[in-house]
Amino acid sequence: MLINIENIHIQSVKTLSSNDVHTDILRLDLIHPVISGNKWFKIQHYLKEAIALKSTRLVSFGGAYSNHIVALALAGQQAGIPTIGFIRGDIQTDLSPTMQEAMSYGMELRFVSRAEYRLKDQIQASHHQSGWYWIPEGGYGILGAKGAADILRIYDTSSYSHIICATGTGTMMAGLIQGAYLPQQILGISVLKNHHSITQEIQTLLQEQENGLPTFQCIHGYHWGGYAKYQPDLLSFMQDLWHKEHIPTDFVYTAKMIYAIKDLIQKHHFAPGSSLLLIHSGGLQGNRSLPPHILPF
Ligand SMILES: *Cc1c(COP(=O)(O)O)cnc(C)c1O
């Protein structure tokens, strides 16, 4: 199935709107049933550079359920450039659905031990061949942020007081900061535990702009134990959100972000009259790592 950017729309989230705070959500998850919205946007400028350089391979890194890897596999297939994924962990007899899907888009998978995986520079140095274009894990980098800035150009988003996203590497958030309009505020809900270096990692990706950049803040209290960790209450929240608003979420990123916003609104974090735009960054395929039939969507 092809990517369809035209499916993206803005939906109001009534059950989150309280205490005189209005909440909308930008449904990037609707571009494709498997490909994560933000990963697709983050890849686009890398892809352009790879094409300009006449690269013969797109190469990157990821785990067995990586949204980035499967998005890259499809992006490469559509651009006609073969892809290679260096995957964390020894090859399993049962490949994850994510890996099967990446292979179905023509990606070559190369499994590396967890110890090796930590040393990505060495993997790159020892495997590199001429014509290969390497994309950092998760699309982290200035070109990734540039792609994420385009997320705020799909619709006119200038009237919102806050733009809010889930934050992993911070690349999407850096893009939103660059793409937002003063005096909007950008809020990131970190899905990693105690990832306090994130502010610096985002700062590294920001390029000076004439009128200055919007202010931003990362919030750290909503990781549910760490990356890809969850508790039953998070799953109940996801079920509830689906029944009330028909918004499917993933347990790694978007559910933690929306839960946090609900909580922050209830705790009067936002001034009355605030108007929030949440970014639904996709990632639903990651739910395939949960036990089967646990979610209603
Ligand atoms: C990767 C991902 C994020 C986090 O994006 P970063 O740019 O790494 O901060 C958020 N949501 C989803 C669904 C993702 O796949």
The ligand as a Gaussian input file, in Angstrom:
#p B3LYP/6-31G(d) Opt

LIG

0 1
 C       10.262000       7.594000      16.627000
 C        8.932000       8.021000      17.086000
 C        8.769000       9.143000      17.920000
 C        9.912000       9.924000      18.464000
 O       10.554000      10.686000      17.472000
 P       11.988000      11.291000      17.764000
 O       12.245000      12.148000      16.575000
 O       12.959000      10.142000      17.826000
 O       11.952000      12.023000      19.026000
 C        7.479000       9.488000      18.292000
 N        6.418000       8.789000      17.873000
 C        6.531000       7.715000      17.073000
 C        5.315000       6.980000      16.692000
 C        7.790000       7.302000      16.644000
 O        7.875000       6.228000      15.840000

